[in-house]
Amino acid sequence: MKRKLTSLFFIIFFAMKGFSQEKYALISGKIISSNNAVGNVHIVNLNTKLGTVSNDNGEFEMMVSLNDILLFSSIEYERKEIIITDNFLKYKKIVVELIPSVNELNEVFIEGLTGNLNYDIKKVPKDTLPKHTFVINPGDLKKVLPPDLHGLEKAPYVGFFPPASGSIPLPDPVYEAEQRLKREIARKKLFPSKIIKQFGLAYFTDKLHIPEEKIDHFLAYCEDRNIIAEFYKNNLLEVIQILREESEAYNAIKN
């Protein structure tokens, strides 16, 4: 009996260990170069294909799991990849130092110059392009334009005319408004699934203490904070701040 209990203990231990390795964690990081913060750096998780951008202080937050690969890229710095290890998941902190990128230009050779500036200037070929003949005289600025053909009071008609045969129809403002409304409704419908995929289900249930069946209701509760617009703008730091603040008020009401 004791031997069976020991085997059962090891099975449960390794199962819990394997599950914990797949669990996501929210880590915060800072990007520096020569002890200075670096903003506007793109950070992409190559495993989940999700990303964010560092703020002006070089700070960022991202959901990661063990062995995820983070790619840091910026025009002014060399690209860098970092593999998420147990230490990153344990301390939930990461500091990344980037190396400035040096762009070397190809060497340019100029032929036909002697090195004597005065002599070389005299050898510059003359411009053979024709000169323009457009001339503005000072008296032209005082000329009075002819009167408006439509009169001083009557404005021209700018309404919609029926399109002629073969012509391109004018835009319909009612139809365009309907299309904008449909796109906005589609964005709102996809918002819950997208944000859960971004942060992970455990972030809502474990960190914010929101039951899984109440997540959609909680996200609707946060809409007056403009959370949907901030999420689609990729302002993840603002989204996290809204979720943390609103979860406290939401849980207080629920309890």
Summary of the structure (lengths in Angstrom):
residues: 255
radius of gyration: 32.2
end to end distance: 44.6
largest distance: 113.2
contacts: 532
relative contact order: 0.09
helix: 43%
strand: 17%
